[in-house]
Amino acid sequence: MILSERRYQMLGAAWLAWMVNYIDRTKTAVLLPLIVASLGLSTHQTGWVLFSFFICYAATQPFAGFVTDLLGAKKALALSVGGFSVFTWMMGMVNTPDQLLILNGLFGIFAGFEVTSASRLVATWFPMRTRGRAFAFHQTAYTIGPVIVPFIAVPIAHALGSWRWTFLIMAFFGLPVLALIDRYIVDRPERDPRISDAELDYIFGKEEIARKQGGALDPARARSANELPPGERLTPYREIFFNRSIALMFASGFFCLLAGWGLTTWLPTYGYRELKLPLLISGTLASIVWAGQFCGVVVGGILSDKVFGMKRTPIWILGGVVMAMALVWAATFKPGVGLPVVYLAFFIAGFAGSCTPAGQLFAPYLAELLTPGAVGRSLGVVVLGAMIGSAVAQPLTAYMVIQTPAGPQFWPAFLLFAACGVLGSACVCGMVEPQVRRTYLGYLLSGGKEGQWKPQSQPL
Amino acid sequence: METAIAAALGLLGGPDPKSLASADFGSNWGLVIALDVINTVVVVFYVWRIWRQKLPPVRQRTQ
């Protein structure tokens, strides 16, 4: 029975935590019209309230990565879920815009601890051959959460007469997740008293377990091979922070999330004002992108593990380019274009947009480029870049839209997103693919010859 | 300088709220406070419990 395996129990708890995180963070946007009316927020203040979440979330990432690697992913995950649960009910009690701004920022800080900790857990608990698919399953949570949240948040607010009740009730969603974290999550498989020998062998292999029995939780702090736990190798700080592939991943994450968030945020407005679609249909355009992302995450994980032999970068190179092609196509749409055509273009854009370093496979890649125990702090750097991209996406998109007497024209924004997709892929082309010991592009151009890349510290 | 401070205060303060939390919750205010206290106590309990746990020792094989 699959659920008796400890790694799947851990994955289920981490998935639920990620799902509740996304439900909690998107409820504010869904209920925004009610909040604006209730607190008398101006457009300017509304923008700052939303921006405070993104900027605090982004600024937290490097620190969250350090806490995750240093103190353990379980503690970081519990801190995240506990923190955003408390700040959720507190946000339901605000009386002024400044209180909402500050609490949304604090909410962002605690929500920001989730991605580094859960990513490190998946990287540590799953062997390389299934890591892509396991992390793909984990990432489905961020595609499902935003789709279901209107069906939870809005009915509660309507039934009980105030948006505040939604915040109060949703604050309780984190409590069962905390209980699951307490019950099912252990930082490392070999430290879990309930894991079987067979499962340990499956995760690490018998030889690795016999060879490494060290107790260091953070491989960057291990001074010798004797201190290393199974599955890890010595990874000094310089290898994490002075690393070309990490720097390029930072840049790629920036471009890809700029395109992704810019697209999903502005699509309903585009559908309603430029394509002159009914409001309800316009709202479904963003849902189509999320549906595409769900399929992209699942398919990308399977393709990476099964078809590309655990290579991660080919998926990302293809993702950015295909997203760009779909968005260039969408830039040609005029009012009266067939709805199936619009849906198809944005489904492809969502599908391919998830196949980028900010959407999927980032935990497996970092685990294989560095070591699973360094995923927290390296991912903190990468997500920082991605979140800066998502923060600047809103004002930049607004700036790119052309206002005409007939209504707004979004094609310059779509071309910007397409350029971001191409730039994201270009960055990935310069990143090392650990499975072939060189960039994947170099591997293809050389006719499939493996390169000479090796970690700065040799695998032990 | 004064203009900048006034702008900042305007951003943070804004107009008077149209509804206060206590007014929105009405007669349920006591229930709301009780739920918030329960939520916080449970969160603090679990976070405290998880943060004080020591990592178990490396597991010895059974065979």
Interface residues (C-beta under 8 A of the other chain):
Chain A: A37 S38 L39 G40 L41 S42 H44 Q45 W48 G72 K74 K75 A78 L79 G82 S85 V86 W89 G92 M93 V94 N95 T96 P97 D98 L101 G161 S162 R164 W165 L168 A171 F172 G174 L175 L178 A179 I181 D182 V186 D187 R188 E190 R191 D192 P193 I195 D197 L200 I209 Q213 G215 L217 P229
Chain B: L11 L12 G13 G14 P15 D16 P17 K18 S19 L20 A21 D24 F25 V32 L35 D36 N39 T40 V42 V43 V44 Y46 V47 R49 I50 W51 Q53 L55 P56 P57 V58 R59 R61 T62 Q63
